[in-house]
Amino acid sequence: MPARVVITGLGVVSPIGIGVSEFWKSALGGRSGISTIQSFDPFPMDGYRSKVAGQVRAFSPEQYLPSQQSDRVDRYAQFALVATKEALTDADLSMVKERPQRVGVIVGAGMGGMVMGEREITQLYEHQKPHRVHPNFVPVITLNSASGIVAMAYGAKGPNLTISTACSSSAHALGQALQCIRTGQADVVITVGADASITPLVFAGFCSLRALSSKYNDAPERASRPFDRDRDGFVMGEGAGALIVESAAHARKRNARIYAELVGYAATSEAYHMVIPREDGVEVAATMKLALDSAGVTPTQVDYINAHATSTMIGDAVESKAIRHLFKKRADAIAVSATKSLIGHTLGAAGAIGAIATTLAIYMGQIHPTANYDHPDPACRLDGISRLPQERKIRAALLNAFGFGSNNAAVVLQKWSA
């Protein structure tokens, strides 16, 4: 029988709060973290179609981290370190009491060190002084820089992996952590999703793709509106989420508090299109079904879905179709919420932050509202979507995450029962 796997610690850096307590209070209150981008110094915003994003405001890494950790890493890795620090404290996990080789780190990241990357390439072309490129340029911008720095910060010598599957990266990281523990490779996996890509080039790229909301530049808090008929694209966000995942036996041995059990995971490819999902929702439904099957959970036991729900016209409709396809008449009995309505789409961090919202929903019996759900789109209608917080006992929950490159991930969590 495979080892049972549980979540014992949470940490978050987000546009609606740094720290789980602030994040969850804001989420339950339906507070939007979307704001106007003032400028991309030295670029004015005039040339950008979209001018809003979910930005982490007033973030000072030195307030949370030793200088040797924060000075030489990109903003996304700083987020990862801060979220990890909180999650380890929340789990009451002392690394000095652990066998380092039995603690792994798995990070989901979509873009890597884009802040330094864009800065250095701009300076190189402007000044044509290759000898002045930052000596840590390569190790800082690589996608595995966050997983490396987290492992070094805490002496974690087990499996060290980075998963990069665009917007589903950290949902896959969570699934890989589940498998890592079940196969006996580790007792504990520090699982993180992090991204900080609200940069001149990346933002311009998404604008050129016409993927971002541009209709609400004068009302940024209204821009991210999953499932609403007036949605016009997603809102970029940034942040990090960290979850301490460990075997139930290890958690019980150290008398840890258990938030929820991690029970299932599925990863598929639609092999269809780099950006657009299949419009019939069949592949998404199949992914959710595979995840439930792997968990030994039936559709009748699912009480909550933390939806991928990015606020795009096609994506939201496809996910709704998939939910109806799988759950049939019971689809309207399931609570559904979209964390991205509050914080925007945090790319590689989205799965981890969504998993934190899902874990807290299971543990607290509270589901945060979906902001800006003012005019339900008939193509997306599900009775379980609400503008208000919901109180509900949750037996099992699904976390959905879908990414560019035609890939899908679904993770199943359930209430812990010894």
N, C-alpha and C positions, 0 to 999 in steps of 0.2 A: 504493500500500500504506500503511495507516495506521501512524502512528508507534508504536513499541513503548514501553510505559510500565512503569516499575519503581518499587519502594519502596526507599528508601535510608536512611531514618532513622525511629526509633521513640521515642515518649515516652509515659509513662503515670502517672496518679495514680489509685490504686485502693484499695479496702478491704484488699487483701492486699499492698500495697506502693506506695510512691512511688518511681518509677524502674523502668525495665525489668528490671534485674538482680534486684531484690528481688521484683518482681511475678512474674517467670518462675520463680524459685526456689520461691516459695510455691505457684505454680500446679502445678508438677511434683510438689511434695510433697503436693498435695491439701489444702492448708491453707485452712480456711474463714475468710472475713473478716466473717461475719455475727455481730452482737452485739446485746445488749439496748439499746433506747433508754431512757435513764434518765429523761428528761422532756423536754417541750417547754415550757420555762420561759415563762410561769408555769403552763402546763397540766400537770396530773399525767397519767400514762398510763392511769389507771383507765378512762377513757371510750373507749379505743381497743381494737378487737378484736385487732389485731395489735400487737405490742410489740417487733418485731425488725427490723433493717435492716442493709445493708452500708454501714457508715459509714467515711469516711476519718478515721482517728484522728490526733491530734497533728499536724494540718496548720496550720502557721504560715506564711502567705504571705510575711511579711518575711524568712523564712529562704531563700526562693528568688527573690524578686522585688524590684526597687527600689520604694521606697515610692510613687513617682509612678504606678507601674503597678498596685499592689495596693490602694491606699487608696480609690479611687473606683470600684471595680468589684465586682460581685456575686461570691459564692463560686464559682458555676459558671464565670465568666470567669477567676477566679484559677486554677482547675484547668486551664482551657484554656491559659493563659499558661505555667504550669509545665510541662505536657506538651509544648507547642510548643518551649520553651527546650531541653528535653532532646532532642527529636527533631532539631532543627537542629544541636545539638552532635554527636549521634550520626551524623548525615549528613555532618558536617564541611562544612556549607554556610555559606559566609561571604557575607552579604548585600552587603557592600561590593564584592564581585567580580561581583555579578549586576546585570543590567538590571532595575530595580525594576518596570517595566511588564510584565516577563515572568514575574513571580512572583505567583501568585494565592493567595487564602485562601478555603477553603470549609469552613464549620462546620455540623455537624449538632447541633441542640439541640431538645429536646422541650418544655421549659417556660420557659426564659429565666430572668431574675433574680428568682426567687421568694423568696429570702431577704429581699432589700430590699423587694420588693413587698408581702409579707405584713406586714413590720414597719411600713412607712409607712402602709398602709391602716388597720392597727390603731390606730396613734397618732393618725391623723386622726379616726377615729370616737370614740376615747376622749377626746381633748382638744379636738376641734372647733377646731383652729387651722390652717386651710389655709395660712396664710402661713409655717408652720413645716415644711411638706413639704420634703424634701431637694431642693435645687436640681438635682441630677443624677438625680432619680427616673426621669424618662422615658427618657433615654439609657441608664440602667443596666438597666432592666427589659426593654427591647425585646429581641426574640429575636436581633437582629443585633449586639448589643453585644459579644459575644465576638469575632466575625469582625472587627469594626471595631477593637477594641483590639489584637488580634493583628497586624493589618496595620499599625497605627500604631507598635506596638512594634518592628517589624522593617523598616519602610519598604517593605512589599509593595504595589505599586501596580497589580497586575494585577486580574483579575476578583475581586470580593469578594462572596461569596454566603453566605446562611444557608438551610439546608434544614431544615424542620420538618415531619416526618411521624411524629410520636410516636416509637415504639420503633424505627423503621427509619431515623431521621433521618440518622445518620452512615454507615450503609451506602449510602444514597442519595448522601451527600456524597462518598464514595469513588468511586462510579460517575460522578458528575458531574465529579470531578477527572480520571478516565480520559478522559471525553469532551472535557473542556476542553483537555487536552494533545493528544489525537488530532486535534482540529479546529484546532490551531495557535494557540489563544488564549493559551497560556502554555507556558513550559519547565518550570516548577516550580509545584506547588500544595501549600501547607501545608494538610493535610486534618485536621480535628479533630472529635471528638465530645465534648460536655460536658453534664453535668447535675448540679445540686445541689438536689434538690427534696424532701429529707427534712425537710419543714416542717409545722407544725401543720395547715394547711388542705389541702395536697396529700395528706398522709398520711391525713387524715380522709376525703378524697374517695375514695381507693382502698379504704379500709376500708368505706365505705358501699357501694361497688360490689361488695363481698365478693370482691375479686380477690386479696387478700393472705393469706398463710399465717397462721393463728392457732392451730394445733394444737401448735406447738413454741415457745411463748413462754418456756418454762422450759428449753429446750435450743436456743438460737438457731442454733448451728452445724449443726443437723440440719434446719433449716427449708426451705432451698432444695434440692429433691431432684427434679430433672428426670427424667422417664421412670420414676420409682419409683411403685409402686402406692399408697404412703402419702402422696403429695404432696397438698397441699390449697390451693395458691395460690402466687403468686410472692412474692418478698421484694424490697422496694425497695432500691436501691443508689444510690451517687453516685460521680462520678469523671470522668475525661477520658482520652481516648487521642488521640495525634497521630501522623500518618504523613507523611513527606516523599515526595511522589509526583512523579516527573519523567520526562521523555522519556529513553529509553535512550541516545540520542545525547548528550544533555546530561550524563548521569551518566558515560558513558565518557570524555567530553572532560575531565572534572575528576577522572578516576580514582577515582570513588566506589565504595564497597563496595555491592553490590546484594544485598538480602535475598531478593527474589522479584519475579516479573513479574505485573503486573496486566493481565489479558487479556480479561475479560468482565463484563457487567453487564446486568441486566434489572430493569425497574420495571413493576409491573402493579397494577391495582385489581381486587379481587373484586367490588366494587359490591354487597356483600351485607349487611353489618351493621357498626355502628360499633365493636363490641368483639369479637364472636365470629367466628372463621373458618368457612368452609364445612367441614362435618364429613367430607366425602369426600376432602379433600386434593387434589382435581384442580387447583384454581387454584394452589396452592403448587407442585405438581409442574410445572405449565406454566411458572411463573416460573423455576424452576431450569433447565428445558429451554431456555428462551429465553436465559438467561445463558450456558449451555454452547454453544449455537449461535452466539452473538455472539463467543465466544472461539475457535470452531473446535475445541472439545474434545468428545470423545465421552464418554458415560457410563462406558465401559470404562476411561477414563483417570483417573477420579476416585478418589483413594485416601483422602480425608479430607473430612469435613463438620464445620464448626463450626456447630452447630445453634442455632437461635433459642431453643428449649427453655427456656421461662420457669418451668416447674414448675406450670403450670395443668393441670387435668384434660383439658380439651378441646384446648388448644393443642398439648401434647406428642403426644397421640394423632394429631392431624391431621398434624403434621409427619412423624411416623413413617410414617403411611399414604402421604404424598406421596413419601417416599424410596423406599418399596417400589413405589409406582406407577411411578416413573421408572426406577429401577435394577433392578427385578424380581429375578431370582435372585441378582444380584450385590450386592444391598443389604447382605447380611450380611458381605461381604468388605471393606466400606468402614469405616474407623475413624470414629467419631462421638464428639464430646465437647461438653459444655455448660459454657461458661465461667461462666454465671450460677449454676451450682451452688456456685461459690467466692465470688463477689462480689455476688450478687443481680442484680436487673435495674436497670441504670443508665440506663434510658430512652433519651434521645437519645445517650448515650455508648456504648450497648451495641454497636452495629455497629463502631465504631472500636476498642474494646477487644477485641472478638472478632476483628477483622482483625489486630490485633497478635499475638494468640495463634495465629492461622492462619499469619501470616508467619513467626513463630518456629518453628512446627511444620515448615514447609517447609524453612527454613534449617537448623534443628538436627536434623531427623529425629526429633523427640520430640513426643509428643502428651500434653497434661496429662489427668489422670483426671477423671471425672465424680463429684463427691462425693455421698455419700448414696444411691448406687445400690445399695441393700441388698436390695430385693425388686422385681426387674424386673416392670413391669406388662405382662401379655401383650398389651395393646392398643398397647404402644409397643416391643415387643421388636425389638431390632436387635443382632446378635451383636457388632458393632463398638463398642458402648458398654462402657466398662470403668471399674472403680473404681481401677485401677492405671495409672500412666503407660505409654505404649506407644512403642516405638522402631520407626519405619517410614520407609522412603523414600517421599516423596510427590511424585508427578509433578504432579498438579493437585488443587486443593481448592476447595470451595464454602463461602461464608459466607452464611448465611441470616439475614434480619431481616424481621420482620413487625410492622406497627403498627396502632394504633387508626385508624379511618377506612377500614378494609378495604383497606389497601395492603400490597404485598409487594415485597421487594427481594432480589436474589441477586447475589453478586459472585464472580467466578472468579479465583483466583490460581494461579500455577504456578511450578515451580522454574525459575530463570533459567538459560538456556543461550545463550551468545553466538552 
